[in-house]
Amino acid sequence: MARGLRDIGDADPQAWVGAEIARARAPGGAESEIALIDGRRVWKRTLATATGETLALRIDVTDRVLREAELAQTRDKALAASRAKSEFISVMSHELRTPLNGVLGFAGILAFSGLSDEQKKHVDRITESGGLLLTLLNDILDAAALEADRVTLEAAPVRLADLVAEVARVHRAAAEAKGLALTADVAADAPETVTGDAARLRQILANLMGNAVKFTESGAVSLRVRPGRARGAGVEIVYEVRDTGVGIAPEAMATLFDAYAQADSSMTRRFGGVGLGLT
């Protein structure tokens, strides 16, 4: 910035020079906005020597500062749009879930109203399809809540044996329908009760077990809970879900915990699902 002090439009040059010296002696120098005599405002950087002496060097960094401000504005707009999208998804999912629960409720009543075998099959199909849609809506709500940082975890006693038995019971019928062996157990040396959020633990294990059953065409699926490394007065709890299914390609492992990523879109067409596993 090749301009002399006479080109600077500040009203008090002496005070300005003193402030410049103080800024220059700060670690790494300092940046500030100044007014030029022609009315323009620019950003400059003032530096000092390694010994602390003021170096009469002012570098025009206006372009960089403006670019950074533009990037920050773009980022803020993107975050606001993301929050608005999450709120919209949350509201719409709630609105869809209310009538869907009504459909499922009446389908349940209809199933016990003296139907013929053919009619019962139709009602079962309604219940099954509605249940799948309700699961999808719940996953969408959870995804929106996670994105908006609205998820609160509880800390309450959780009986591991009850948790594992419940998750296994939910998926046993689907596993048996495919001829899969499904086992679930808690190691003998694992604590009987842990502190955590039972609903979220159940959801995570259900997602993992559901995927294991879905993507395994033959063989076995197992859920095992065991103690891990000691952590001060406590201990880690390791939850292991194993299967003999297609697995995940090594090159796809890097995206495993991305917000929404599918290792192979062809798997969706083959096995179903939309990938909202909430890893």
C-alpha positions as CSV (number, residue, x, y, z in Angstrom):
1,M,0.0,0.0,0.0
2,A,2.2,2.8,-1.3
3,R,0.6,5.8,0.4
4,G,2.2,8.3,2.8
5,L,0.6,9.5,6.0
6,R,-0.8,12.6,4.3
7,D,-3.0,10.2,2.3
8,I,-4.7,8.9,5.5
9,G,-7.9,10.6,6.2
10,D,-7.9,10.1,10.0
11,A,-8.6,13.3,11.9
12,D,-5.7,13.0,14.4
13,P,-2.4,11.7,12.7
14,Q,-0.4,11.8,16.0
15,A,-3.0,9.6,17.8
16,W,-3.2,7.4,14.7
17,V,0.6,6.9,14.6
18,G,0.6,5.9,18.3
19,A,-2.1,3.4,17.8
20,E,-0.3,2.0,14.8
21,I,2.9,1.5,16.8
22,A,0.9,-0.4,19.5
23,R,-0.8,-2.6,17.0
24,A,2.4,-3.3,15.1
25,R,4.1,-4.6,18.3
26,A,1.3,-7.1,18.9
27,P,2.3,-10.8,18.1
28,G,2.1,-11.2,14.3
29,G,1.2,-7.6,13.8
30,A,-2.4,-6.4,13.5
31,E,-5.0,-5.6,10.9
32,S,-7.3,-2.6,11.0
33,E,-9.6,-0.5,8.8
34,I,-8.6,3.0,7.8
35,A,-10.1,5.8,5.8
36,L,-8.2,7.3,2.8
37,I,-8.3,10.9,1.8
38,D,-10.4,10.1,-1.2
39,G,-13.1,8.6,1.0
40,R,-12.4,5.0,0.4
41,R,-12.0,2.6,3.3
42,V,-9.4,-0.1,3.2
43,W,-7.9,-2.8,5.4
44,K,-4.2,-2.9,6.1
45,R,-1.8,-4.9,8.1
46,T,1.0,-3.3,10.2
47,L,4.1,-5.3,11.3
48,A,7.0,-4.9,13.7
49,T,10.5,-6.2,13.5
50,A,11.7,-9.2,15.5
51,T,13.2,-6.9,18.1
52,G,10.0,-5.0,18.6
53,E,10.9,-1.9,16.6
54,T,8.1,-0.6,14.4
55,L,8.5,-1.4,10.8
56,A,7.1,1.3,8.5
57,L,5.3,-1.3,6.3
58,R,1.6,-1.3,5.6
59,I,0.2,-4.0,3.5
60,D,-3.2,-3.6,1.8
61,V,-5.2,-6.7,2.7
62,T,-8.6,-5.3,1.7
63,D,-9.3,-8.0,-0.9
64,R,-8.6,-10.8,1.5
65,V,-10.6,-9.3,4.3
66,L,-13.6,-8.8,2.0
67,R,-13.3,-12.3,0.7
68,E,-13.3,-13.7,4.2
69,A,-16.3,-11.6,5.1
70,E,-18.1,-12.8,2.0
71,L,-17.3,-16.4,2.9
72,A,-18.5,-15.9,6.5
73,Q,-21.7,-14.4,5.2
74,T,-22.2,-17.4,2.8
75,R,-21.5,-19.8,5.6
76,D,-24.1,-18.1,7.9
77,K,-26.7,-18.2,5.1
78,A,-26.0,-21.9,4.5
79,L,-26.3,-22.7,8.3
80,A,-29.6,-20.7,8.4
81,A,-30.9,-22.6,5.4
82,S,-29.9,-25.9,7.0
83,R,-31.7,-25.0,10.2
84,A,-34.8,-24.0,8.3
85,K,-34.7,-27.2,6.3
86,S,-34.4,-29.3,9.5
87,E,-37.3,-27.4,11.1
88,F,-39.4,-28.0,8.0
89,I,-38.6,-31.7,7.9
90,S,-39.4,-32.0,11.6
91,V,-42.8,-30.3,11.3
92,M,-43.8,-32.2,8.2
93,S,-42.7,-35.5,9.7
94,H,-44.9,-34.8,12.7
95,E,-47.8,-33.9,10.5
96,L,-47.5,-37.1,8.5
97,R,-47.0,-39.3,11.6
98,T,-50.3,-38.3,13.2
99,P,-52.6,-39.6,10.5
100,L,-50.4,-42.6,9.9
101,N,-50.8,-43.6,13.5
102,G,-54.5,-43.4,12.9
103,V,-54.3,-45.7,9.9
104,L,-52.3,-48.2,11.8
105,G,-54.7,-48.1,14.8
106,F,-57.7,-48.8,12.7
107,A,-55.9,-51.5,10.8
108,G,-55.2,-53.2,14.1
109,I,-58.9,-53.0,15.0
110,L,-59.9,-54.3,11.6
111,A,-57.7,-57.3,12.0
112,F,-59.9,-58.6,14.8
113,S,-63.2,-58.0,13.2
114,G,-64.0,-61.4,11.7
115,L,-62.2,-61.1,8.3
116,S,-61.7,-63.8,5.8
117,D,-58.2,-65.2,5.3
118,E,-57.8,-63.1,2.1
119,Q,-59.0,-59.9,3.9
120,K,-56.6,-60.6,6.8
121,K,-53.7,-60.8,4.3
122,H,-54.7,-57.3,3.0
123,V,-54.9,-55.9,6.5
124,D,-51.5,-57.4,7.4
125,R,-50.0,-55.8,4.3
126,I,-51.5,-52.4,5.4
127,T,-50.0,-52.8,8.9
128,E,-46.6,-53.9,7.5
129,S,-46.3,-51.1,5.0
130,G,-47.6,-48.5,7.6
131,G,-45.0,-49.8,10.1
132,L,-42.2,-49.4,7.6
133,L,-43.4,-45.9,6.8
134,L,-43.6,-45.0,10.5
135,T,-40.1,-46.2,11.0
136,L,-38.8,-44.1,8.2
137,L,-40.6,-41.0,9.6
138,N,-39.1,-41.6,13.0
139,D,-35.7,-41.9,11.4
140,I,-36.2,-38.6,9.6
141,L,-37.3,-36.9,12.8
142,D,-34.2,-38.2,14.6
143,A,-31.9,-37.1,11.7
144,A,-33.5,-33.6,11.8
145,A,-33.1,-33.4,15.6
146,L,-29.5,-34.5,15.4
147,E,-28.7,-31.9,12.7
148,A,-30.4,-29.2,14.8
149,D,-28.6,-30.3,18.0
150,R,-31.9,-31.0,19.7
151,V,-31.1,-34.5,20.9
152,T,-30.9,-34.8,24.7
153,L,-29.5,-38.0,26.2
154,E,-30.8,-39.4,29.5
155,A,-28.7,-41.0,32.2
156,A,-30.7,-43.8,33.9
157,P,-30.1,-47.4,34.9
158,V,-30.2,-49.9,32.0
159,R,-30.3,-53.6,32.5
160,L,-28.1,-55.0,29.7
161,A,-29.8,-58.5,29.7
162,D,-33.2,-56.9,29.1
163,L,-31.9,-54.6,26.5
164,V,-30.2,-57.3,24.5
165,A,-33.2,-59.7,24.8
166,E,-35.6,-57.1,23.5
167,V,-33.5,-56.2,20.5
168,A,-33.0,-59.9,19.6
169,R,-36.7,-60.6,20.0
170,V,-37.7,-57.8,17.6
171,H,-35.4,-59.2,14.8
172,R,-35.7,-62.9,15.4
173,A,-38.7,-63.4,13.2
174,A,-37.0,-61.7,10.2
175,A,-33.9,-63.7,10.8
176,E,-35.8,-67.0,11.0
177,A,-37.7,-66.1,7.8
178,K,-34.4,-66.0,5.9
179,G,-33.0,-69.1,7.6
180,L,-30.4,-67.2,9.6
181,A,-29.2,-68.2,13.0
182,L,-29.6,-65.3,15.4
183,T,-27.8,-65.3,18.8
184,A,-27.6,-62.6,21.5
185,D,-25.9,-62.7,24.9
186,V,-24.2,-60.7,27.6
187,A,-20.8,-61.8,28.8
188,A,-20.8,-63.2,32.3
189,D,-18.3,-60.6,33.5
190,A,-20.3,-57.6,32.2
191,P,-22.1,-55.5,34.7
192,E,-25.7,-56.3,35.2
193,T,-26.8,-52.6,35.0
194,V,-25.2,-49.6,33.4
195,T,-26.1,-45.9,33.3
196,G,-27.2,-44.6,29.9
197,D,-30.1,-43.8,27.6
198,A,-32.0,-47.0,27.1
199,A,-34.1,-45.7,24.2
200,R,-31.1,-44.5,22.2
201,L,-29.1,-47.7,23.0
202,R,-32.0,-49.7,21.8
203,Q,-32.3,-47.6,18.7
204,I,-28.6,-48.0,17.8
205,L,-28.6,-51.7,18.4
206,A,-31.8,-52.1,16.5
207,N,-30.4,-50.3,13.5
208,L,-27.2,-52.4,13.5
209,M,-29.2,-55.7,14.0
210,G,-31.7,-54.7,11.3
211,N,-28.9,-54.0,8.8
212,A,-27.2,-57.2,9.7
213,V,-30.3,-59.3,9.1
214,K,-31.2,-57.3,5.9
215,F,-27.8,-57.6,4.3
216,T,-27.2,-61.3,5.2
217,E,-28.6,-63.9,2.9
218,S,-27.2,-66.9,4.6
219,G,-25.3,-67.8,7.8
220,A,-25.7,-66.1,11.1
221,V,-26.2,-62.8,12.9
222,S,-25.0,-62.3,16.5
223,L,-25.2,-59.6,19.2
224,R,-22.8,-59.7,22.1
225,V,-22.2,-57.3,24.9
226,R,-19.0,-57.5,26.9
227,P,-16.8,-55.3,29.1
228,G,-13.9,-53.4,27.5
229,R,-11.1,-51.3,29.0
230,A,-11.3,-50.0,32.5
231,R,-12.1,-46.2,32.7
232,G,-11.2,-45.0,36.2
233,A,-13.9,-46.2,38.5
234,G,-16.0,-47.4,35.5
235,V,-15.5,-49.7,32.5
236,E,-16.2,-49.5,28.8
237,I,-19.1,-51.6,27.5
238,V,-18.5,-53.1,24.0
239,Y,-21.5,-53.9,21.8
240,E,-20.7,-56.2,19.0
241,V,-22.9,-57.0,16.0
242,R,-21.5,-59.7,13.7
243,D,-22.9,-61.2,10.5
244,T,-21.9,-63.2,7.5
245,G,-23.4,-60.8,5.0
246,V,-22.0,-58.6,2.2
247,G,-19.9,-56.4,4.5
248,I,-18.6,-52.9,3.7
249,A,-15.8,-52.4,1.2
250,P,-12.6,-51.0,2.6
251,E,-12.8,-47.8,0.5
252,A,-16.2,-47.1,1.8
253,M,-15.2,-47.2,5.5
254,A,-14.0,-43.6,5.5
255,T,-17.6,-42.4,4.9
256,L,-19.2,-44.8,7.5
257,F,-19.9,-42.0,10.0
258,D,-20.8,-39.3,7.5
259,A,-24.2,-37.7,8.1
260,Y,-25.7,-39.4,5.0
261,A,-23.7,-41.7,2.8
262,Q,-24.3,-45.0,1.2
263,A,-21.4,-47.3,0.5
264,D,-23.1,-48.8,-2.6
265,S,-26.4,-47.4,-4.0
266,S,-27.0,-50.7,-5.7
267,M,-27.4,-52.3,-2.3
268,T,-30.4,-50.1,-1.7
269,R,-32.1,-51.4,-4.8
270,R,-31.3,-55.0,-3.9
271,F,-32.0,-55.0,-0.1
272,G,-34.2,-51.9,0.3
273,G,-34.0,-49.0,2.8
274,V,-32.9,-45.4,2.4
275,G,-29.7,-45.3,4.4
276,L,-31.0,-43.4,7.4
277,G,-29.2,-45.7,9.8
278,L,-28.1,-42.8,12.0
279,T,-24.5,-44.0,12.4
